[in-house]
């Protein structure tokens, strides 16, 4: 029983970590897109 519960705990921990990591990647990509859009706007205003 203890082996099964420990495996379940590890799987649950990994899924939570994976969710956090994907959320971080999503926020980073959104920030990068916003930065690129701002740079494009700056390029258009300065040109």
N, C-alpha and C positions, 0 to 999 in steps of 0.2 A: 504493500500500500504506500509506504513512504516514497518508494521510487517513483510510482505513478504521480503522486502529488507533487514531488519535486520537479518532475518533467512538466507537469501542467503549469506550475509556477514559473518555470523558465520560459515556456511558450508564451504565457500571459505577459511576462516582463518584456519579452522580445517584441510582442505585438504593440505594447504601449510605447516602447522605444522607437519602433518603426513609425508609429503614428506621429510621435514628436518630431522625428527626423524629417518625415515627409512634410509636416507643417512648416518646419524651418526652411526646407528647400522651396516650398511654395512662397513663403514670405520673402525669401531672398530673390526669387525670380520676379515677383511683383515689384520689389524695390528696384531691381535692375531695369525692368521695363519702364518704370516711372522715371528713372534717371535718364534713360535713353530718350524718352519723350521730351524731357526737359531740355536735354542737349540739342535735340532737333529743333525745339522751339527757339532756343537761344541762337542756333545757327541761322534760322530763318529771320529772326529779328535783326541780327547783326549783319547779314548779307545785304 
